[in-house]
């Protein structure tokens, strides 16, 4: 069993900054990929940024130059630094991770979702 706890969402003015965090806990051997998704009202959940276990990061075109994903392997956390926030960034942000677990006699990967954290950008 793995739990992901997200934090950092808030109400901010346009041009402001926020830092989202997601911490993993429970029973797992290690964490592989870590990702952040966005889901605005009425929209599908979309990938914002991802980072591999080796630290290779990618992000969506809409956030390039503004958002930065990072991870702290010692603390089993993934972060999303958000700068120059725009009203269109308003949404619920979800953390997703691939963890390696020992199940039925072999090592396998399973993905888990955080509970979501609300980001609102408004004057």
Buried (B, 14 or more C-beta within 10 A) or exposed (E): EBEBBBEBBBEBEEEEEBBBBBBBEEEBEEBEBBBBBBBBEEEEBEEBBBBEBEEEEEBBEEBEEBBBBBBEEEEBBBBBBBBEBEEEBBBBBBBBBBBBBEEEEEEEEEEBBBEBBEBBBEE
